Amino acid sequence: MGLEGKHQFGSIEEQRVTFVEKKITKERMEFLKSLLEFNGFEVILQEEKRKTEEEPQLYTVGVTDMVFNPTIYIFQRRLKTLDGKHIVNQDYWNQISEDTKPQYWKNS
């Protein structure tokens, strides 16, 4: 799903949640779960239904904080990395880079 400006919410097992990402791999789910829990959010997970056993298991990640919007929290620099020393930026969130410099632009 990645970062979107749209705030998506709904329910997971009768619990109202803000959806963080849908239909993601187990590795991505584990990364987001640990990052969000470290930042104080209650994370709710749901396994997506598979049509066949051969298909990989995908997950939906949500948080119980109904005002949480990943895009806003990242660009307002409100999330910290798992070591607690750096601010999460877009590349860190998307697991593209471990570089946590707060600039979202590159000057040559």
CORQUI-V11197 format. One record per residue. N is the residue number from 1. RES is the residue in three letters. SS is DSSP state (helix for helix, strand for strand, loop for the rest). NEAR is the number of other ideal C-beta (glycine too) atoms within 10 Angstrom. Layout:
<<N RES SS NEAR> <N RES SS NEAR>>
This chain:
<<1 MET loop 15> <2 GLY loop 10> <3 LEU loop 14> <4 GLU loop 11> <5 GLY loop 9> <6 LYS loop 8> <7 HIS loop 14> <8 GLN loop 15> <9 PHE strand 14> <10 GLY strand 12> <11 SER strand 12> <12 ILE strand 15> <13 GLU loop 8> <14 GLU loop 5> <15 GLN strand 12> <16 ARG strand 12> <17 VAL strand 23> <18 THR strand 20> <19 PHE strand 21> <20 VAL strand 23> <21 GLU strand 19> <22 LYS strand 15> <23 LYS strand 10> <24 ILE strand 19> <25 THR loop 12> <26 LYS helix 12> <27 GLU helix 9> <28 ARG helix 17> <29 MET helix 21> <30 GLU helix 14> <31 PHE helix 16> <32 LEU helix 22> <33 LYS helix 18> <34 SER helix 12> <35 LEU helix 19> <36 LEU helix 21> <37 GLU helix 13> <38 PHE helix 14> <39 ASN loop 17> <40 GLY loop 10> <41 PHE loop 20> <42 GLU loop 12> <43 VAL strand 17> <44 ILE strand 20> <45 LEU strand 14> <46 GLN strand 18> <47 GLU strand 11> <48 GLU loop 13> <49 LYS loop 8> <50 ARG loop 11> <51 LYS loop 6> <52 THR loop 5> <53 GLU loop 6> <54 GLU loop 6> <55 GLU loop 10> <56 PRO loop 8> <57 GLN loop 12> <58 LEU loop 17> <59 TYR strand 19> <60 THR strand 20> <61 VAL strand 24> <62 GLY strand 26> <63 VAL strand 23> <64 THR loop 14> <65 ASP loop 14> <66 MET loop 10> <67 VAL loop 10> <68 PHE loop 21> <69 ASN loop 19> <70 PRO helix 25> <71 THR helix 15> <72 ILE helix 13> <73 TYR helix 18> <74 ILE helix 19> <75 PHE helix 15> <76 GLN loop 10> <77 ARG loop 11> <78 ARG loop 12> <79 LEU loop 21> <80 LYS strand 16> <81 THR loop 16> <82 LEU loop 14> <83 ASP loop 8> <84 GLY loop 8> <85 LYS loop 8> <86 HIS loop 16> <87 ILE strand 15> <88 VAL loop 20> <89 ASN loop 21> <90 GLN helix 15> <91 ASP helix 14> <92 TYR helix 20> <93 TRP helix 19> <94 ASN loop 12> <95 GLN loop 11> <96 ILE loop 10> <97 SER loop 11> <98 GLU loop 9> <99 ASP loop 10> <100 THR loop 15> <101 LYS loop 12> <102 PRO loop 10> <103 GLN loop 8> <104 TYR loop 10> <105 TRP loop 4> <106 LYS loop 6> <107 ASN loop 4> <108 SER loop 2>>
